[in-house]
């Protein structure tokens, strides 16, 4: 990623009510960076799925989850969602009748790349979306 990238970082308490705030913040910053609309929609969807996973599966009382976006100004947006849980996300088959459990499948389908990175306390799920 270009060292002169635009970047946005925010921390949120791990409650479902904050997911719309994550989406809105991302939409506003991506628009300010003039990221093409189709890429914006993809980035916001990937970010919200990762944030929802942090809220649903990695909630630690009193601890926030962290979100960040970085745009190189030309080709890619990098997305990160970090939390304090040591439990790694698992990409698994879903039950067609289930009402949840497709988040990582969406990330896998929409992102150009994604991975989990360990950190001293917890993990970061990282994804890259092509903006051009």
N, CA and C atoms as an extended XYZ file, in Angstrom:
396
Properties=species:S:1:pos:R:3:atomname:S:1:resname:S:1:resid:I:1 pbc="F F F"
N         0.848       -1.170        0.000 N   UNK     1
C         0.000        0.000        0.000 CA  UNK     1
C         0.892        1.230        0.000 C   UNK     1
N         0.506        2.235       -0.724 N   UNK     2
C         1.209        3.507       -0.832 CA  UNK     2
C         1.360        4.129        0.555 C   UNK     2
N         2.548        4.688        0.850 N   UNK     3
C         2.759        5.296        2.157 CA  UNK     3
C         1.986        6.597        2.320 C   UNK     3
N         1.486        7.162        1.253 N   UNK     4
C         0.692        8.381        1.326 CA  UNK     4
C        -0.798        8.061        1.268 C   UNK     4
N        -1.187        6.969        1.836 N   UNK     5
C        -2.589        6.556        1.779 CA  UNK     5
C        -3.450        7.403        2.710 C   UNK     5
N        -4.715        7.433        2.392 N   UNK     6
C        -5.713        7.996        3.286 CA  UNK     6
C        -6.037        6.909        4.298 C   UNK     6
N        -6.198        7.282        5.551 N   UNK     7
C        -6.535        6.252        6.532 CA  UNK     7
C        -7.587        6.762        7.500 C   UNK     7
N        -8.356        5.810        8.025 N   UNK     8
C        -9.454        6.079        8.954 CA  UNK     8
C        -9.440        4.977        9.990 C   UNK     8
N        -9.454        5.350       11.255 N   UNK     9
C        -9.464        4.368       12.344 CA  UNK     9
C       -10.490        4.787       13.385 C   UNK     9
N       -11.257        3.816       13.845 N   UNK    10
C       -12.240        4.070       14.891 CA  UNK    10
C       -12.363        2.827       15.772 C   UNK    10
N       -12.669        3.071       17.037 N   UNK    11
C       -12.944        1.985       17.988 CA  UNK    11
C       -14.395        2.084       18.419 C   UNK    11
N       -14.996        0.936       18.645 N   UNK    12
C       -16.411        0.858       19.005 CA  UNK    12
C       -16.598       -0.146       20.123 C   UNK    12
N       -17.574        0.119       20.969 N   UNK    13
C       -17.962       -0.878       21.956 CA  UNK    13
C       -18.645       -2.015       21.183 C   UNK    13
N       -18.446       -3.250       21.619 N   UNK    14
C       -18.963       -4.404       20.874 CA  UNK    14
C       -20.446       -4.674       21.113 C   UNK    14
N       -21.271       -3.761       20.623 N   UNK    15
C       -22.718       -3.938       20.703 CA  UNK    15
C       -23.303       -3.797       19.302 C   UNK    15
N       -24.354       -4.538       19.028 N   UNK    16
C       -24.982       -4.567       17.704 CA  UNK    16
C       -25.373       -3.165       17.243 C   UNK    16
N       -25.775       -2.328       18.164 N   UNK    17
C       -26.216       -0.983       17.814 CA  UNK    17
C       -25.110       -0.141       17.179 C   UNK    17
N       -23.857       -0.536       17.330 N   UNK    18
C       -22.754        0.227       16.733 CA  UNK    18
C       -22.460       -0.158       15.291 C   UNK    18
N       -23.006       -1.251       14.797 N   UNK    19
C       -22.739       -1.664       13.411 CA  UNK    19
C       -23.200       -0.593       12.414 C   UNK    19
N       -24.377        0.016       12.565 N   UNK    20
C       -24.748        1.099       11.644 CA  UNK    20
C       -23.763        2.275       11.698 C   UNK    20
N       -23.194        2.560       12.873 N   UNK    21
C       -22.194        3.628       12.988 CA  UNK    21
C       -20.929        3.285       12.211 C   UNK    21
N       -20.528        2.016       12.263 N   UNK    22
C       -19.368        1.565       11.484 CA  UNK    22
C       -19.640        1.802       10.002 C   UNK    22
N       -20.805        1.371        9.532 N   UNK    23
C       -21.159        1.537        8.113 CA  UNK    23
C       -21.202        3.000        7.705 C   UNK    23
N       -21.860        3.826        8.504 N   UNK    24
C       -21.989        5.239        8.169 CA  UNK    24
C       -20.629        5.924        8.124 C   UNK    24
N       -19.803        5.664        9.111 N   UNK    25
C       -18.457        6.254        9.119 CA  UNK    25
C       -17.672        5.861        7.884 C   UNK    25
N       -17.749        4.596        7.520 N   UNK    26
C       -17.033        4.115        6.333 CA  UNK    26
C       -17.582        4.763        5.065 C   UNK    26
N       -18.898        4.842        4.945 N   UNK    27
C       -19.499        5.465        3.756 CA  UNK    27
C       -19.045        6.912        3.603 C   UNK    27
N       -19.043        7.640        4.706 N   UNK    28
C       -18.643        9.052        4.650 CA  UNK    28
C       -17.180        9.225        4.262 C   UNK    28
N       -16.308        8.426        4.865 N   UNK    29
C       -14.881        8.587        4.557 CA  UNK    29
C       -14.559        8.109        3.145 C   UNK    29
N       -15.180        7.022        2.695 N   UNK    30
C       -14.936        6.542        1.329 CA  UNK    30
C       -15.414        7.567        0.303 C   UNK    30
N       -16.547        8.197        0.565 N   UNK    31
C       -17.035        9.245       -0.337 CA  UNK    31
C       -16.072       10.429       -0.349 C   UNK    31
N       -15.527       10.791        0.801 N   UNK    32
C       -14.592       11.917        0.854 CA  UNK    32
C       -13.293       11.613        0.107 C   UNK    32
N       -12.957       10.328        0.000 N   UNK    33
C       -11.771        9.921       -0.749 CA  UNK    33
C       -12.071        9.699       -2.236 C   UNK    33
N       -13.324        9.860       -2.632 N   UNK    34
C       -13.772        9.656       -4.016 CA  UNK    34
C       -13.548        8.228       -4.501 C   UNK    34
N       -13.743        7.283       -3.612 N   UNK    35
C       -13.678        5.870       -4.002 CA  UNK    35
C       -14.922        5.587       -4.852 C   UNK    35
N       -14.769        4.903       -5.993 N   UNK    36
C       -15.925        4.607       -6.848 CA  UNK    36
C       -17.046        3.910       -6.074 C   UNK    36
N       -18.291        4.231       -6.426 N   UNK    37
C       -19.468        3.766       -5.690 CA  UNK    37
C       -19.538        2.245       -5.559 C   UNK    37
N       -19.256        1.500       -6.631 N   UNK    38
C       -19.350        0.043       -6.517 CA  UNK    38
C       -18.327       -0.509       -5.530 C   UNK    38
N       -17.137        0.080       -5.513 N   UNK    39
C       -16.122       -0.345       -4.546 CA  UNK    39
C       -16.542        0.054       -3.133 C   UNK    39
N       -17.145        1.241       -2.981 N   UNK    40
C       -17.637        1.680       -1.661 CA  UNK    40
C       -18.616        0.668       -1.096 C   UNK    40
N       -19.555        0.247       -1.910 N   UNK    41
C       -20.564       -0.708       -1.443 CA  UNK    41
C       -19.925       -2.013       -0.990 C   UNK    41
N       -18.934       -2.472       -1.749 N   UNK    42
C       -18.244       -3.712       -1.391 CA  UNK    42
C       -17.470       -3.542       -0.096 C   UNK    42
N       -16.727       -2.447        0.028 N   UNK    43
C       -15.944       -2.199        1.242 CA  UNK    43
C       -16.857       -2.133        2.464 C   UNK    43
N       -17.952       -1.404        2.352 N   UNK    44
C       -18.874       -1.260        3.486 CA  UNK    44
C       -19.476       -2.609        3.874 C   UNK    44
N       -19.815       -3.426        2.902 N   UNK    45
C       -20.369       -4.748        3.207 CA  UNK    45
C       -19.332       -5.635        3.906 C   UNK    45
N       -18.115       -5.663        3.384 N   UNK    46
C       -17.059       -6.474        4.005 CA  UNK    46
C       -16.785       -5.971        5.425 C   UNK    46
N       -16.649       -4.663        5.583 N   UNK    47
C       -16.383       -4.093        6.899 CA  UNK    47
C       -17.510       -4.418        7.871 C   UNK    47
N       -18.769       -4.273        7.437 N   UNK    48
C       -19.871       -4.556        8.363 CA  UNK    48
C       -19.937       -6.022        8.745 C   UNK    48
N       -19.643       -6.913        7.817 N   UNK    49
C       -19.631       -8.343        8.161 CA  UNK    49
C       -18.545       -8.645        9.190 C   UNK    49
N       -17.364       -8.073        9.001 N   UNK    50
C       -16.266       -8.309        9.949 CA  UNK    50
C       -16.578       -7.683       11.301 C   UNK    50
N       -17.166       -6.500       11.292 N   UNK    51
C       -17.535       -5.851       12.550 CA  UNK    51
C       -18.624       -6.653       13.270 C   UNK    51
N       -19.596       -7.136       12.520 N   UNK    52
C       -20.655       -7.955       13.124 CA  UNK    52
C       -20.070       -9.221       13.742 C   UNK    52
N       -19.092       -9.816       13.079 N   UNK    53
C       -18.431      -11.001       13.649 CA  UNK    53
C       -17.725      -10.653       14.949 C   UNK    53
N       -17.063       -9.482       14.987 N   UNK    54
C       -16.378       -9.061       16.216 CA  UNK    54
C       -17.381       -8.873       17.346 C   UNK    54
N       -18.531       -8.302       17.039 N   UNK    55
C       -19.565       -8.097       18.056 CA  UNK    55
C       -20.156       -9.437       18.493 C   UNK    55
N       -20.456      -10.286       17.546 N   UNK    56
C       -21.153      -11.541       17.831 CA  UNK    56
C       -20.253      -12.581       18.490 C   UNK    56
N       -19.024      -12.710       18.012 N   UNK    57
C       -18.192      -13.838       18.443 CA  UNK    57
C       -17.006      -13.463       19.318 C   UNK    57
N       -16.660      -12.192       19.398 N   UNK    58
C       -15.439      -11.819       20.107 CA  UNK    58
C       -15.694      -10.753       21.163 C   UNK    58
N       -16.908      -10.668       21.622 N   UNK    59
C       -17.269       -9.640       22.603 CA  UNK    59
C       -16.561       -9.913       23.924 C   UNK    59
N       -15.821       -8.925       24.385 N   UNK    60
C       -15.163       -8.999       25.681 CA  UNK    60
C       -15.642       -7.775       26.471 C   UNK    60
N       -16.300       -7.981       27.598 N   UNK    61
C       -16.854       -6.844       28.348 CA  UNK    61
C       -15.792       -5.773       28.619 C   UNK    61
N       -16.179       -4.527       28.359 N   UNK    62
C       -15.290       -3.403       28.629 CA  UNK    62
C       -14.225       -3.154       27.577 C   UNK    62
N       -14.146       -4.001       26.557 N   UNK    63
C       -13.124       -3.848       25.515 CA  UNK    63
C       -13.796       -3.461       24.207 C   UNK    63
N       -13.112       -2.621       23.454 N   UNK    64
C       -13.633       -2.198       22.158 CA  UNK    64
C       -13.142       -3.139       21.059 C   UNK    64
N       -13.757       -3.011       19.885 N   UNK    65
C       -13.176       -3.600       18.685 CA  UNK    65
C       -12.761       -2.431       17.809 C   UNK    65
N       -11.724       -2.646       17.041 N   UNK    66
C       -11.114       -1.579       16.252 CA  UNK    66
C       -11.376       -1.792       14.776 C   UNK    66
N       -11.673       -0.712       14.067 N   UNK    67
C       -11.869       -0.772       12.628 CA  UNK    67
C       -10.914        0.197       11.964 C   UNK    67
N       -10.473       -0.139       10.764 N   UNK    68
C        -9.668        0.813       10.004 CA  UNK    68
C        -9.829        0.565        8.517 C   UNK    68
N        -9.694        1.650        7.781 N   UNK    69
C        -9.672        1.621        6.328 CA  UNK    69
C        -8.446        2.391        5.878 C   UNK    69
N        -7.830        1.948        4.800 N   UNK    70
C        -6.724        2.680        4.186 CA  UNK    70
C        -6.896        2.589        2.673 C   UNK    70
N        -6.765        3.731        2.023 N   UNK    71
C        -6.951        3.815        0.571 CA  UNK    71
C        -5.689        4.382       -0.039 C   UNK    71
N        -5.166        3.691       -1.035 N   UNK    72
C        -3.934        4.149       -1.664 CA  UNK    72
C        -4.161        5.275       -2.668 C   UNK    72
N        -5.405        5.696       -2.836 N   UNK    73
C        -5.721        6.792       -3.746 CA  UNK    73
C        -5.915        6.369       -5.184 C   UNK    73
N        -5.706        5.088       -5.464 N   UNK    74
C        -5.793        4.624       -6.839 CA  UNK    74
C        -6.479        3.282       -7.010 C   UNK    74
N        -5.941        2.256       -6.347 N   UNK    75
C        -6.351        0.905       -6.702 CA  UNK    75
C        -7.014        0.088       -5.615 C   UNK    75
N        -6.625        0.271       -4.365 N   UNK    76
C        -7.126       -0.649       -3.347 CA  UNK    76
C        -7.513        0.043       -2.041 C   UNK    76
N        -8.473       -0.578       -1.379 N   UNK    77
C        -8.853       -0.201       -0.020 CA  UNK    77
C        -8.555       -1.403        0.858 C   UNK    77
N        -7.827       -1.160        1.935 N   UNK    78
C        -7.560       -2.219        2.911 CA  UNK    78
C        -8.453       -1.995        4.119 C   UNK    78
N        -8.987       -3.089        4.621 N   UNK    79
C        -9.951       -3.094        5.715 CA  UNK    79
C        -9.356       -3.924        6.844 C   UNK    79
N        -9.483       -3.434        8.068 N   UNK    80
C        -9.070       -4.223        9.224 CA  UNK    80
C       -10.115       -4.098       10.320 C   UNK    80
N       -10.403       -5.219       10.963 N   UNK    81
C       -11.237       -5.232       12.160 CA  UNK    81
C       -10.492       -6.082       13.179 C   UNK    81
N       -10.158       -5.454       14.290 N   UNK    82
C        -9.422       -6.146       15.337 CA  UNK    82
C       -10.245       -6.266       16.603 C   UNK    82
N       -10.019       -7.333       17.335 N   UNK    83
C       -10.700       -7.530       18.612 CA  UNK    83
C        -9.767       -8.273       19.546 C   UNK    83
N       -10.157       -8.355       20.801 N   UNK    84
C        -9.309       -8.960       21.815 CA  UNK    84
C        -9.461      -10.450       21.994 C   UNK    84
N       -10.270      -11.091       21.175 N   UNK    85
C       -10.485      -12.519       21.333 CA  UNK    85
C        -9.394      -13.329       20.635 C   UNK    85
N        -8.891      -14.357       21.283 N   UNK    86
C        -7.910      -15.224       20.635 CA  UNK    86
C        -8.556      -16.224       19.671 C   UNK    86
N        -9.888      -16.327       19.692 N   UNK    87
C       -10.592      -17.285       18.841 CA  UNK    87
C       -10.595      -16.800       17.396 C   UNK    87
N       -10.101      -17.634       16.505 N   UNK    88
C        -9.998      -17.258       15.099 CA  UNK    88
C       -11.303      -17.534       14.368 C   UNK    88
N       -11.635      -16.676       13.412 N   UNK    89
C       -12.835      -16.930       12.616 CA  UNK    89
C       -12.629      -18.152       11.739 C   UNK    89
N       -13.720      -18.849       11.480 N   UNK    90
C       -13.650      -20.082       10.704 CA  UNK    90
C       -14.604      -19.968        9.518 C   UNK    90
N       -14.067      -20.158        8.331 N   UNK    91
C       -14.886      -20.208        7.122 CA  UNK    91
C       -15.460      -21.614        7.041 C   UNK    91
N       -16.784      -21.711        7.112 N   UNK    92
C       -17.401      -23.033        7.146 CA  UNK    92
C       -18.635      -23.065        6.260 C   UNK    92
N       -19.045      -24.251        5.861 N   UNK    93
C       -20.276      -24.357        5.083 CA  UNK    93
C       -21.450      -23.889        5.944 C   UNK    93
N       -22.445      -23.360        5.300 N   UNK    94
C       -23.590      -22.879        6.050 CA  UNK    94
C       -24.817      -23.719        5.727 C   UNK    94
N       -25.722      -23.716        6.664 N   UNK    95
C       -27.010      -24.375        6.483 CA  UNK    95
C       -27.887      -23.426        5.673 C   UNK    95
N       -28.413      -23.841        4.515 N   UNK    96
C       -29.235      -22.955        3.693 CA  UNK    96
C       -30.433      -22.367        4.434 C   UNK    96
N       -30.884      -23.023        5.495 N   UNK    97
C       -32.013      -22.525        6.263 CA  UNK    97
C       -31.597      -21.601        7.413 C   UNK    97
N       -30.286      -21.472        7.644 N   UNK    98
C       -29.811      -20.644        8.751 CA  UNK    98
C       -30.025      -19.165        8.441 C   UNK    98
N       -30.243      -18.376        9.485 N   UNK    99
C       -30.439      -16.933        9.308 CA  UNK    99
C       -29.149      -16.152        9.497 C   UNK    99
N       -28.061      -16.821        9.853 N   UNK   100
C       -26.760      -16.170        9.984 CA  UNK   100
C       -25.681      -17.195        9.648 C   UNK   100
N       -24.425      -16.753        9.675 N   UNK   101
C       -23.325      -17.672        9.433 CA  UNK   101
C       -22.709      -17.566        8.055 C   UNK   101
N       -23.085      -16.540        7.294 N   UNK   102
C       -22.548      -16.395        5.938 CA  UNK   102
C       -21.531      -15.258        5.806 C   UNK   102
N       -21.207      -14.602        6.899 N   UNK   103
C       -20.333      -13.431        6.855 CA  UNK   103
C       -18.996      -13.668        6.194 C   UNK   103
N       -18.282      -14.697        6.640 N   UNK   104
C       -16.971      -14.959        6.043 CA  UNK   104
C       -17.086      -15.456        4.604 C   UNK   104
N       -18.184      -16.126        4.277 N   UNK   105
C       -18.397      -16.525        2.882 CA  UNK   105
C       -18.539      -15.283        1.998 C   UNK   105
N       -19.237      -14.263        2.504 N   UNK   106
C       -19.342      -13.001        1.763 CA  UNK   106
C       -17.984      -12.328        1.636 C   UNK   106
N       -17.230      -12.298        2.719 N   UNK   107
C       -15.889      -11.702        2.678 CA  UNK   107
C       -15.040      -12.437        1.652 C   UNK   107
N       -15.057      -13.744        1.698 N   UNK   108
C       -14.300      -14.572        0.743 CA  UNK   108
C       -14.692      -14.260       -0.696 C   UNK   108
N       -15.994      -14.082       -0.941 N   UNK   109
C       -16.487      -13.846       -2.300 CA  UNK   109
C       -16.207      -12.430       -2.788 C   UNK   109
N       -16.241      -11.446       -1.901 N   UNK   110
C       -16.156      -10.045       -2.314 CA  UNK   110
C       -14.754       -9.448       -2.252 C   UNK   110
N       -13.939       -9.903       -1.319 N   UNK   111
C       -12.598       -9.328       -1.165 CA  UNK   111
C       -11.627       -9.971       -2.150 C   UNK   111
N       -10.655       -9.183       -2.571 N   UNK   112
C        -9.610       -9.729       -3.444 CA  UNK   112
C        -8.644      -10.600       -2.650 C   UNK   112
N        -8.525      -10.311       -1.356 N   UNK   113
C        -7.695      -11.117       -0.457 CA  UNK   113
C        -8.182      -10.852        0.957 C   UNK   113
N        -7.982      -11.829        1.839 N   UNK   114
C        -8.276      -11.624        3.254 CA  UNK   114
C        -7.493      -12.632        4.068 C   UNK   114
N        -7.242      -12.290        5.316 N   UNK   115
C        -6.518      -13.191        6.204 CA  UNK   115
C        -6.709      -12.746        7.648 C   UNK   115
N        -6.304      -13.610        8.543 N   UNK   116
C        -6.329      -13.292        9.966 CA  UNK   116
C        -4.893      -13.105       10.412 C   UNK   116
N        -4.663      -12.024       11.141 N   UNK   117
C        -3.327      -11.728       11.671 CA  UNK   117
C        -3.410      -11.722       13.191 C   UNK   117
N        -2.513      -12.464       13.817 N   UNK   118
C        -2.464      -12.475       15.281 CA  UNK   118
C        -1.837      -11.172       15.751 C   UNK   118
N        -2.234      -10.735       16.926 N   UNK   119
C        -1.567       -9.608       17.571 CA  UNK   119
C        -1.377       -9.974       19.032 C   UNK   119
N        -0.672       -9.140       19.776 N   UNK   120
C        -0.356       -9.471       21.167 CA  UNK   120
C        -1.587       -9.876       21.966 C   UNK   120
N        -2.675       -9.161       21.751 N   UNK   121
C        -3.909       -9.497       22.456 CA  UNK   121
C        -5.012       -9.600       21.418 C   UNK   121
N        -5.353      -10.807       21.024 N   UNK   122
C        -6.432      -11.007       20.063 CA  UNK   122
C        -5.942      -11.175       18.637 C   UNK   122
N        -6.714      -10.584       17.720 N   UNK   123
C        -6.436      -10.782       16.297 CA  UNK   123
C        -6.972       -9.608       15.490 C   UNK   123
N        -6.545       -9.555       14.240 N   UNK   124
C        -7.070       -8.608       13.259 CA  UNK   124
C        -7.467       -9.409       12.035 C   UNK   124
N        -8.674       -9.169       11.530 N   UNK   125
C        -9.070       -9.748       10.250 CA  UNK   125
C        -8.892       -8.642        9.227 C   UNK   125
N        -8.099       -8.931        8.218 N   UNK   126
C        -7.693       -7.978        7.191 CA  UNK   126
C        -8.281       -8.401        5.857 C   UNK   126
N        -8.702       -7.428        5.050 N   UNK   127
C        -9.206       -7.725        3.703 CA  UNK   127
C        -8.797       -6.591        2.768 C   UNK   127
N        -8.673       -6.916        1.504 N   UNK   128
C        -8.347       -5.931        0.469 CA  UNK   128
C        -9.430       -5.971       -0.592 C   UNK   128
N        -9.898       -4.783       -1.000 N   UNK   129
C       -10.902       -4.660       -2.052 CA  UNK   129
C       -10.336       -3.742       -3.128 C   UNK   129
N       -10.420       -4.179       -4.365 N   UNK   130
C        -9.968       -3.378       -5.488 CA  UNK   130
C       -10.924       -2.213       -5.680 C   UNK   130
N       -10.390       -1.011       -5.810 N   UNK   131
C       -11.218        0.181       -5.928 CA  UNK   131
C       -11.358        0.649       -7.363 C   UNK   131
N       -10.564        0.109       -8.260 N   UNK   132
C       -10.616        0.579       -9.642 CA  UNK   132
C       -11.281       -0.456      -10.531 C   UNK   132
